[in-house]
Amino acid sequence: MAGASPKLARIEAELADARSGTPSAAPSYRMDAVGRLLWLMTALRIPVKTTDPFVSPFDARLRYNRYSAFRLTAAHQRLHCRQAEQALRTVRASLMDRR
């Protein structure tokens, strides 16, 4: 896919690999330890103090299984939705204050 993010390209490669029947290192639908930790931090909204440079759950240095990747991607997107809802509430409150 032209112009796709590296994360999306990696997911597409993993899906193609899964469709080809190539055996996976983790054939069961279970999150591995790294994926579970990252997912818990996102799901429980645990604030994490980061250092520079920030290590994203999608950083190439982190390794987790395919199932963890799908769960983390969904959790990450929910985070963006919560941020958008918060921004919308802030804008609406600001507009109501102007009336």
N, C-alpha and C positions, 0 to 999 in steps of 0.2 A: 504494500500500500504506500503510495507516494506521499511523503510529508508526514507519515505517522510517527508518533512518539516512540522512543526506544522501548518503553514499557509495553505499548500496544504491539509492536513488532515482536517482542519476546513472547507475549501471550499467543499471538498468531502462530509463531513457530512451535510453541508447546502444543497447541491444538492440532497442528498438522502432524506433529510427531505422535500424538496420541491416536489420531485417526489411522496412521500407517501401521499401527499394531506394534510399534517399537516398545519393548518392555520398559516399564518405569521402575525406578529404584524404590518407590513407595506405591505399590499398586492399590492399597486400600484408601478409602476416602476418610483419612484422618489427618488432622493438622499436626505438623511436627512441632518440636519445642520452640523454635525461633518464631514460627508463624503464630503459634498459640500465644506467646508472650506479646508480640506486636498487636495481635487482634484484641487481646484483653486490654491493653493500654488504650486502644481506640474505642472499644465498646464501653469501657468503664469511664472513659473521658479522664484518664489519669494525666495530669499535667506533667510533662517531662522537660526538665531543664536540659537544653541542648548546648553543645559547644560549636564553635566555628571550625570547620565546616559542618553544617547540619547533616546528619545521616538520615535519609528518608527511608521508609519501609521498602521503597523501590530501588534503593541503592544497589549497584552491581556487586558490592562487597558482601551483601547479605545473601544467604542461601536458605531457601525453604522449599518445600515440595509444591507441586502444582495445586493441590487442593487448598493449601494455605494461601497461595497467590490469589486464587479466586476469592476466597473469603476476605483477604486483606483489601483487594481492589473494591469489593462491595462496601466494606467498612469505611474505606477512604472516601468513596463517593457519597456515603451518608454524611460524613463530616462536612463535605462541601455543601450538601443540601442544608444542613443545620446552620452553616455560616451564611448561606443565602437567605434563609428564613430570618435569621437574626438581623441581617442588614435590612431586609424589607420592613421588619418591625421598627427598626430605628428610623428609617425614612418616613414611615407612616406616622410615627410619634412626632417627628420633627414637623411634618406638614400639619398635623392637628394643632400643634403649639402655635403655628402662624395664624390660625383662624381666629 
